[in-house]
Amino acid sequence: MTDKKYVDFNLQLQRLNADTNKFEVAVLPSSEIEGTREPTSVSYDFDEFHYDLKDLEDKKINLGDLIGLGKKLADRLLPVGKVRELFQQAISKAGSDDGVRLRLWIRGHKLAQIPWEYSYLSLQTSQDDGEDRNNFLVLNPKVSLVRHESLEGEYPSLQAKTPNQLGLVMAFANVQDQKYRPLKLEKEKKGIEEALQEFEGKSVKLDWEASENSTFESLRSVLQKKKPDIFHFAGHGDFIEFDEGKGVGSIVLLENLETKASKLLPADALARELSAAGVRVAILGACRTGRRDGVSAWTGVAPALIKMGIPVVVAMQYEVKDGAAIAFSKWFYTSLVNGLSIDEAVAVARRAMLDASKDEDNLEWGVPVVYMRSRDSILILPVEGQLPSETANGLKLIAKADVKTIRGGVFTVMSVGQITQASVADALFKADIVENANVTVMRIDNVLQ
């Protein structure tokens, strides 16, 4: 069971003015965060970003240009001044063991279309730390970036359960249609099953069922039969745009088992089925299920599910490569069933997407988008008498260092919360300058046998 806690940093983006190309950013006050008295006005010229965003969607942007785009996004999301100061304070307050959940309240359809997941901001005190991929906010283990749709009523609860009370339905749909390329869904299915079977080897049962070659009828049937807590979809997604910027998102199912032709299940129809089945977490590994238009809040698949009361939805805002989708699914469920929160599981899965390719310009890790209206993301409660998971604790590697300047040499710091049948290293290193030195800091705390 995870012991990592997240401080909510509620950031509101609103009042986009098409004439001045400006919008407002404000930190909403909470019991943990001070908040801003006045919103900060920032500029956002859509024409300035158009070509970079098009290259990003087409996966034709290199790492250097992606970092440049990420810096511009961060300057709008967390503008220099009070907003950024409060965010830095929240990071410091979280300390080395906890994190900050950057919860975006976006009031404006065009602002919600922006891929804020690629924001790039160094959280080090020294600004001269080079161009490090870990400065992308969603690749920083201390930060979880989620989108919060503003709806009436109380925050929905995830209603955390022990594993033997939890249900999962996986739906796979590999259509045979010229409109859509074949997918490697068998590998994705195998990766998820391996994670679940490893967990069941610890004498703890999680109720799950896989529905292959899913049609609308078979999907409805398995949802009503199992009433799952978690729904996972692997297949194609689509977002069809019409005139005047309007569009509609769908998942792609099989029309029938004979031809395996494609049949779109629109966002609102999927939302009704999942809501009726009592689903509380939806993981959509399909392309463009996290996409939305600039006219309506609810035409995209992920927002439509949130509107129907599902507390957490993880979706893909662009096309996602097969290898990256497989890595995301495998490590998300490996993390989740071993006791990590959804925030942490998504963070681990993003890093797995990064590691899945040797391509220097890999940008798949920013494709997942998390919609979350629940106050926390703990889904699985610990089983009484069960030892801490070796896998879960092995995933929680945290490096702690406070160094102003590093010149040359090799610098390594490692901190591990706890590992069953292994050593735990909790290291903290402080220095003003480290120059031409090979530094490794480690302290062994505890071993659970």
MOFENCOR-V666673 format. One record per backbone hydrogen bond with DSSP energy under -1.0 kcal/mol. CO is the residue of the C=O (numbers start at 1). NH is the residue of the N-H. Records with the same first field share a line. If there is no record, write none. Layout:
CO = NH  NH
This chain:
5 = 99
7 = 101
9 = 103
10 = 28
11 = 105
12 = 26
13 = 107
14 = 24
17 = 21
21 = 44
22 = 17
23 = 42
24 = 14
25 = 40
26 = 12
27 = 36
33 = 30
40 = 25
42 = 23
45 = 49
46 = 50
49 = 53
50 = 54
51 = 55
52 = 56
53 = 57
54 = 58
55 = 60
56 = 59
62 = 66
63 = 67
64 = 68
65 = 69
66 = 70
67 = 71
68 = 72
69 = 73
70 = 74  120
71 = 75
73 = 77
74 = 78
79 = 84
81 = 85
82 = 86
83 = 87
84 = 88
85 = 89
86 = 90
87 = 91
88 = 92
89 = 93
90 = 94
94 = 98
99 = 7
100 = 144
101 = 9  103
102 = 146
103 = 11
104 = 148
105 = 13
108 = 112
114 = 116
115 = 118
116 = 119
119 = 137
127 = 129
132 = 135
133 = 136
135 = 121
136 = 139
137 = 140
140 = 143
142 = 100
144 = 102
146 = 104
147 = 372
161 = 381
162 = 165
163 = 166
166 = 207
167 = 229  230
168 = 209
169 = 232
170 = 211
171 = 234
172 = 214
177 = 180
183 = 185
184 = 188
185 = 189
186 = 190
187 = 191
188 = 192
189 = 193
190 = 194
191 = 195
192 = 196
193 = 197
194 = 198
195 = 199
196 = 200
197 = 201
199 = 202
200 = 203
207 = 168
209 = 170
211 = 172
214 = 254
215 = 219
216 = 220
217 = 221
218 = 222
219 = 223
220 = 224
221 = 225
222 = 226
223 = 227
229 = 280  281
230 = 169
231 = 283
232 = 171
233 = 285
234 = 173
236 = 252
238 = 250
240 = 248
243 = 246
246 = 242
248 = 240
249 = 267
250 = 238
251 = 265
253 = 263
256 = 260
260 = 176
261 = 255
263 = 253
265 = 251
266 = 270
267 = 271
268 = 272
269 = 273
270 = 274
271 = 275
272 = 276
273 = 277
274 = 279
275 = 278
280 = 312
281 = 231
282 = 314
283 = 233
286 = 289
289 = 302
299 = 249
300 = 304
301 = 305
302 = 306
303 = 307
304 = 308
305 = 310
306 = 309
311 = 373
312 = 282
313 = 371
314 = 284
315 = 369
316 = 290
318 = 288
321 = 325
322 = 326
323 = 327
324 = 328
325 = 329
326 = 330
327 = 331
328 = 332
329 = 333
330 = 334
331 = 335
332 = 336
333 = 337
335 = 340
336 = 339
339 = 2
341 = 345
342 = 346
343 = 347
344 = 348
345 = 349
346 = 350
347 = 351
348 = 352
349 = 353
350 = 354
351 = 355
352 = 356
359 = 362
363 = 366
364 = 367
367 = 317
369 = 315
370 = 147
371 = 313
377 = 342
379 = 161
383 = 386
389 = 393
390 = 394
391 = 395
395 = 397
396 = 417
400 = 429
402 = 431
405 = 434
407 = 436
410 = 439
412 = 441
415 = 398
419 = 422
424 = 445
425 = 416
429 = 402
431 = 404
432 = 405
434 = 407
439 = 412
441 = 414
443 = 426
448 = 421
